[in-house]
Amino acid sequence: ISGRNNIHQLEHRISRLEGVLRLNKMITESGGKVFATNGKYADFDGTVENCKEAGGSIATPRNLGENDAILYFVKYFNSYAYLGIKQSLIPGRFQLLGGAQLNYTNWYPNEPSGKGEE
């Protein structure tokens, strides 16, 4: 019974913490993944490092739901978001940071241009 009680207490604590983060617009979910932000400005390398330190990785949308989760922060903070992609050796083409091919994109018309409006 003690083990179940500890699990229940942990679940309750996690639920409360998630509630506070949601209230402060710091997390959202899509497809079982949690997307989070600290709401602070950083450069790309700093963002990658902050994500690693938090036990995660920089967001890379793999479907419309995940794209919308990232867009939630962009709209709320009225800012851009770095993604876990980089330009490939082929100009105008992008790939995952690890080098794998992108299977999902949702560029605006005539994008990506590299001017921050992709």
C-alpha positions as CSV (number, residue, x, y, z in Angstrom):
1,I,0.0,0.0,0.0
2,S,2.9,2.3,0.8
3,G,4.2,2.1,-2.8
4,R,0.8,2.9,-4.3
5,N,0.4,5.8,-1.9
6,N,3.8,7.2,-3.0
7,I,2.9,6.8,-6.7
8,H,-0.4,8.6,-6.0
9,Q,1.4,11.4,-4.2
10,L,3.9,11.8,-7.1
11,E,1.1,11.8,-9.7
12,H,-0.7,14.5,-7.7
13,R,2.4,16.6,-7.4
14,I,3.2,16.3,-11.1
15,S,-0.4,17.2,-12.0
16,R,-0.1,20.3,-9.8
17,L,3.2,21.3,-11.3
18,E,1.9,20.8,-14.8
19,G,-1.1,23.0,-13.9
20,V,1.1,25.8,-12.8
21,L,3.2,25.6,-16.0
22,R,0.1,25.5,-18.2
23,L,-1.3,28.5,-16.3
24,N,1.9,30.4,-17.0
25,K,1.9,29.3,-20.7
26,M,5.2,27.4,-20.2
27,I,4.1,24.0,-21.5
28,T,1.7,22.4,-23.9
29,E,1.2,18.9,-25.3
30,S,0.7,17.2,-28.6
31,G,0.5,13.5,-29.3
32,G,1.9,12.5,-25.9
33,K,4.9,14.9,-26.2
34,V,5.4,17.8,-23.9
35,F,6.6,21.1,-25.4
36,A,8.0,23.6,-23.0
37,T,9.6,27.0,-22.9
38,N,11.2,29.2,-20.3
39,G,10.0,32.3,-22.3
40,K,13.4,33.8,-22.5
41,Y,15.3,34.9,-25.5
42,A,18.4,32.9,-26.5
43,D,20.5,32.2,-29.6
44,F,20.2,28.9,-31.4
45,D,23.1,27.2,-29.6
46,G,21.9,28.4,-26.2
47,T,18.4,27.0,-27.0
48,V,19.8,23.6,-27.9
49,E,21.9,23.6,-24.7
50,N,19.0,24.7,-22.5
51,C,16.8,21.9,-23.9
52,K,19.5,19.3,-23.2
53,E,20.0,20.6,-19.7
54,A,16.2,20.2,-19.1
55,G,16.4,16.5,-20.3
56,G,14.8,17.1,-23.6
57,S,15.7,18.3,-27.1
58,I,14.9,21.3,-29.3
59,A,11.5,21.0,-30.8
60,T,11.2,19.5,-34.3
61,P,7.6,19.3,-35.5
62,R,6.8,16.0,-37.1
63,N,3.1,16.6,-37.8
64,L,0.5,19.4,-37.8
65,G,-0.3,18.9,-34.1
66,E,3.3,19.3,-33.0
67,N,3.6,22.3,-35.3
68,D,0.6,23.8,-33.6
69,A,2.1,23.2,-30.2
70,I,5.2,25.2,-31.2
71,L,3.0,27.9,-32.8
72,Y,1.2,28.2,-29.5
73,F,4.4,29.6,-27.9
74,V,5.2,31.8,-31.0
75,K,1.8,33.4,-30.7
76,Y,1.8,33.8,-26.9
77,F,5.2,35.3,-26.7
78,N,4.9,37.1,-30.0
79,S,8.3,35.8,-31.0
80,Y,9.9,33.3,-33.3
81,A,11.0,29.8,-32.2
82,Y,14.1,27.9,-33.1
83,L,13.5,24.4,-34.5
84,G,15.7,21.3,-34.5
85,I,16.5,21.6,-38.2
86,K,19.3,23.0,-40.2
87,Q,20.0,23.8,-43.9
88,S,21.3,20.8,-45.8
89,L,24.2,20.9,-48.3
90,I,21.5,21.5,-50.9
91,P,20.6,25.2,-50.8
92,G,17.0,25.8,-49.8
93,R,16.7,22.3,-48.4
94,F,16.6,21.5,-44.7
95,Q,17.3,18.4,-42.6
96,L,17.1,17.3,-38.9
97,L,20.1,18.4,-36.7
98,G,21.3,14.8,-36.8
99,G,21.3,14.8,-40.6
100,A,18.1,12.8,-41.2
101,Q,15.7,13.9,-43.9
102,L,12.6,16.0,-42.9
103,N,9.4,14.1,-43.3
104,Y,7.1,17.0,-42.4
105,T,7.3,20.6,-43.4
106,N,4.7,23.4,-43.2
107,W,6.4,26.4,-44.8
108,Y,4.6,29.6,-45.8
109,P,4.4,30.2,-49.6
110,N,7.8,31.2,-51.1
111,E,9.6,30.0,-47.9
112,P,12.0,29.1,-46.5
113,S,13.9,32.3,-47.2
114,G,16.0,32.5,-44.1
115,K,14.5,35.8,-43.1
116,G,12.5,34.6,-40.0
117,E,9.1,34.3,-41.7
118,E,9.3,30.7,-42.7
